[in-house]
């Protein structure tokens, strides 16, 4: 794959709302989670450049925390978008070097991608201009109503004790339909695209509602190839996900320093 020159984009401008704190800085085997995500790409000969798109309002702090370690690997930090993920990717796409043939977009909070997965995706990108990894859906899927219904009696006494939190627990959506899971895949990253195709996709006048880069390619009517993903290629969204990826990768949680009391 000597003629393949890949620029990797890692959108990292999110607020980590569901995690509850800075997830990219969490310790993963003695290194920040973000660095663990970057490292597999630094070992690939096809990868010629890596761009991390950081939160624009805190980019100086981001550089202070991650700049030295990322800079060691030649990673560039740029300003991401303010509100939507597509803004962040579009900003990074403008910084892709002219000599790159492909762009790989990878979630900054997916530190578990193996070299074998990257090999599959990059090899497939030699024969297809758009490639995504995916896992066949194994669970039964239900579409639910937007309306919430009472799931248990809720009286004044319960409201007085639990407040709105209790009321939320006492209501739930209802099943609207069961979705057949045949031919359904849970899509992961890295998603790899020919540069020209991705630029054309991001030149669309309306990018609203885009949660996945391959969606834009699909809108052009272009084929997106799905290759085998990995269950270990988890996206860290909650603290429970972080616990799980530590187990998967064989990393222990950081030990707390002992508290020395003065008497």
Protein Blocks (a to p, Z undefined) as FASTA:
>chain_A
ZZpccdddddfkbgolmnopafklpceehiafklmmmmmmmmpmklmbdcddddfklmmm
mmmmmmmmmmmnopacddddfkbmklmmmmmmmmpcfkbcbdcdddfklckbcfklmmmm
mmmmmmpcbdcdddddfbdcddddfbdcdfbdcdfklmmmnmmmlmmmmgccddfbdcdf
ehiacddddddddfklmmmmmmpfblghiabfklmmmmnopacddddddfklccdfbfkl
mmmmmmmnopacdddddddddZZ
